[in-house]
Amino acid sequence: MTTYYAIAIVRSTGGKVEGPTQVLAGEDATFTITADENYFLEDVLVDGVSVGQVTEYTFEQVHANHYIQAVFHTHVYTAVVTPPTCTEAGYTTYICTCGDTYVADEVPALGHKGSPPGGCGSHLHRRRLYRRLGMHRLR
């Protein structure tokens, strides 16, 4: 009598897992994991246990039913703006929900030349800063 085992593919948004869903007892079964455009592979779970960010997984000498699932995500960033001061450059830090971060959009320090009355950080100085950044004026 021929025995077959099932390997269930748990569907996930953001990519696909491809491979045989029925395997002859004692045979190997290889699966490929591919992320969709704008998604990234976060983890692969085999029978509920993480095997990491692998793009291929092989069940060797199958003698039981199994399941495989890939977890994908897309980067969703929040921008945190640090405005420039007289002596320090300004920049934007982008923070993803997954923990990934990067810094961009640097703006040079404003310097002291032509500082308004009140000096750095004053109300008039902030007006100059916002005008320079093309933002609405403070009132």
C-alpha positions in Angstrom: 0.0 0.0 0.0 1.3 3.4 -0.9 1.2 6.1 1.8 1.1 9.8 1.1 1.4 12.7 3.6 -0.1 16.2 3.3 1.9 19.4 3.6 -0.4 22.3 4.1 0.6 25.8 2.8 -0.8 28.5 5.1 -1.6 31.5 2.9 -0.2 34.9 3.9 -0.7 38.4 2.4 2.5 39.7 0.7 3.9 36.7 -1.0 3.6 33.0 -1.8 4.9 29.6 -0.8 5.0 27.0 -3.6 5.6 23.3 -3.5 3.8 19.9 -3.4 0.9 19.5 -1.0 1.0 15.7 -1.2 4.2 13.7 -0.7 5.0 10.0 -1.0 6.2 8.6 2.3 10.0 8.8 2.6 10.4 11.3 -0.2 11.7 14.9 0.1 9.5 18.0 -0.6 11.0 21.3 -1.5 9.2 24.6 -1.2 10.1 28.1 -2.6 9.1 31.3 -0.8 8.7 34.5 -2.7 7.7 38.0 -1.5 5.4 40.2 -3.7 6.6 43.6 -4.9 6.9 46.1 -2.0 6.8 43.2 0.6 9.7 41.6 2.5 10.1 38.1 3.9 10.1 38.3 7.7 10.1 34.7 8.7 9.2 31.1 7.6 7.4 28.8 10.1 7.5 25.0 9.7 5.0 23.2 11.9 4.9 26.4 14.0 8.7 26.7 14.5 10.7 29.5 12.9 13.4 28.5 10.4 14.3 32.1 9.6 14.2 34.2 6.4 14.8 31.3 4.0 13.6 31.5 0.4 13.7 27.7 0.1 12.8 24.9 2.5 13.0 21.1 2.1 11.1 18.6 4.2 13.4 15.6 4.2 12.2 12.0 4.1 8.6 12.9 5.0 6.8 10.5 7.4 4.1 12.8 8.8 1.8 15.6 7.8 3.3 19.1 8.1 2.5 22.7 7.4 4.6 25.7 6.2 3.8 29.4 6.4 5.7 32.5 5.4 5.3 35.8 7.1 5.7 38.9 5.0 5.5 42.6 5.7 5.7 45.9 4.0 7.5 48.9 5.3 5.3 51.6 6.8 7.4 54.5 8.0 6.6 57.4 10.3 8.6 60.6 9.8 10.1 62.3 12.9 11.5 65.8 12.0 14.4 67.3 13.9 14.6 70.9 12.8 18.0 72.6 12.4 19.3 75.0 15.0 22.0 77.7 14.8 24.7 75.1 15.3 23.2 71.7 14.4 21.8 70.4 11.1 18.2 69.3 10.9 17.1 65.9 9.6 14.2 63.5 9.3 14.3 60.1 10.9 12.0 57.5 9.3 10.9 54.7 11.6 9.2 51.5 10.3 6.7 49.5 12.3 9.1 46.6 11.9 11.9 48.5 13.7 13.9 49.5 10.5 15.0 53.1 10.6 16.9 55.5 8.3 17.8 59.2 8.4 17.4 61.5 5.3 16.4 65.0 4.3 19.2 66.8 6.0 19.0 70.6 6.3 22.2 72.5 7.2 22.5 74.4 10.5 21.1 77.9 10.3 24.3 79.6 11.7 24.4 82.8 13.6 24.8 85.2 10.8 21.8 87.5 10.7 20.2 86.0 13.8 17.2 88.0 14.8 16.9 89.8 18.1 16.6 87.2 20.9 19.2 84.9 19.3 18.9 81.2 18.6 15.6 79.6 19.6 13.7 82.8 19.9 10.2 83.3 18.4 11.7 85.4 15.6 14.4 82.9 15.0 11.8 80.1 14.6 10.0 82.3 12.0 13.2 82.5 10.0 13.6 78.7 10.3 10.1 78.0 9.1 10.4 80.5 6.2 13.7 78.8 5.2 12.1 75.4 5.3 9.1 76.6 3.3 6.7 76.0 6.2 3.9 78.2 7.5 4.9 81.1 9.7 4.4 81.0 13.4 2.0 83.6 14.7 
